[in-house]
Amino acid sequence: MRKIVSILVMVFLICQSGMGQEYQDLILKGVNVIDGRNNLLPNRDVVIRNSIITEIIESGSGYIPDSVMVLDLKGKFVLPGLIESHTHFGMRERFESTELTEQEFRRWIYSGVTTVREMGGDARLSSYDNRLIARNEMPGPDIYFAATLGGPDMMRKDLRQIGATQGIGVKKAPWVQTITNDMDIANSIAQVKGTQATGIKMYAGIHADLIKRLTDEAHKQGLKSWSHLTVFPDRPLEVVKAGVDVVTHTWGAFWQDPNVDPSRRIPFTHTSFENARDAIFPSNMEKVNVGEPEIQLLFEEMVNRNTIWDVTYSIAIGNLKIREVYADFLRSASDKGVKFSTGTDWFNDISEPFPSLYEEIEALVNDGILTEMQVIEAATFTGARTIGIEDTHGSVEVGKVANMIVLNASPLDDISALKSIMLTIKKGQLYWRKDY
């Protein structure tokens, strides 16, 4: 007799430790697949063997062996696991509280976030947590993290880098490096590689010619190159031309406007979070105009180079005036064909049922920046591209890792339907939302 396991029985079988339920082979029967590549495939059976998607077929058209676990999910919606492409560990209260970090990991996985890109913190913590998650000793998403690179003034004064290198110091930590013209770049990148980082992140105080040299060496050694869109002192167009894979923050595009001058923001330091907020926006914001030809040229260069924009729209959500400017810039860039990833750069309160990524995804749709299908691509396949794992992750396709979520309602009709999540599937584990 086939092992047709109903949802009620599955819930009963789940272990109560907070970890997911293991499976070997699995079929999701009768689902509507939103594949992350702008396709809707109705009424499909998705076959998973050894955590890899092996078939996506018309429901009922294939043979089901007795040994395979089947979930009857007729009418439900299956999406790729969500990717949070801009977060930070080991900073502020999350450096002091491992319990808070573990709670965030748990909330992420039970909310369908199967992968995160950590954009500057303590590599020791990220590596340690990633091992626990990989060994199924702690529920959470897969972690891909950056080494932070910045100019001398930034590294002397940035409080976060001091916190992220406790016990060893900024001058010795290979995951936090001071960039100078006469440095041995090959050796520097080799040290980054040794930390298990996925990429380098250029933060502030690095000229575009150095960004290019760092990027070329990172690519040579198999690492991604990530950068603030404006690193200071150069304009963002020069950063894009340096060949980085991903640029971060919507505010970076403001500095392409010829009416503002990024070179006057040097030295840019991060002595407090209030200081940082003041530094990233031009003082004469009223002069910034997305219609400036120089800004449109920036967007065109990003499209031509296939540069992904990690827009961190969440930063602006709480400020109506800034939010309107962000939305104008992002609508214009999207119309040009720039690809976005969804990354928040902040945590909402852990008592909230869903992580901050949900609010960002909804805002991008509700503010008319992306369609529902586009934002799903941004939160899945494009997120995988930021990390360099798009060949194995980020979409529901044959041959890819079975990191997926199951929803009760269609997010194409209403993006808030993401909150109807009932199940997260990640690398052989089932995480039922009911057990969160």
Buried (B, 14 or more C-beta within 10 A) or exposed (E): EEEBBEBEEBBEEBEEEBBBBEBEBBBBBBBBBBBBBEEEBEBBBBBBBEBBBEBBBEBEEEEBEEEBBBBBBEEBBBBBBBBBBBBBBBBEEBBEEEEBBBEBBBBBBBBBBBBBBBBBBBBBBBBEBBEBBEEBEBBBBBBBBBBBBBBEBBBBBBBBBBBBBEEBEBEEBBBBBBBEEEBEBEEBBEBBBEBBBBBBBBBBBBBBEBBBBBBBBBBEEEBBBBBBBBBBBBBBBBBBBBBBBBBBBBBBBBBBBEEBEBEEBBBBBBEEEEBBEEBBBBEEBEEBBBEBEBBBEBBBBBBEBEBBBBBBBBBBBEEEEBBEBBBBBBBBBBEEEBBBBBBBBBBBEBEEEBBBBBBBBBBBBEBEBBBBBBBBBBBBBBBBBBBBBBEBBBBBBEEBBBBBBBBBBBBBEBBBBBBBBBBBBBBBBBBBBEBB
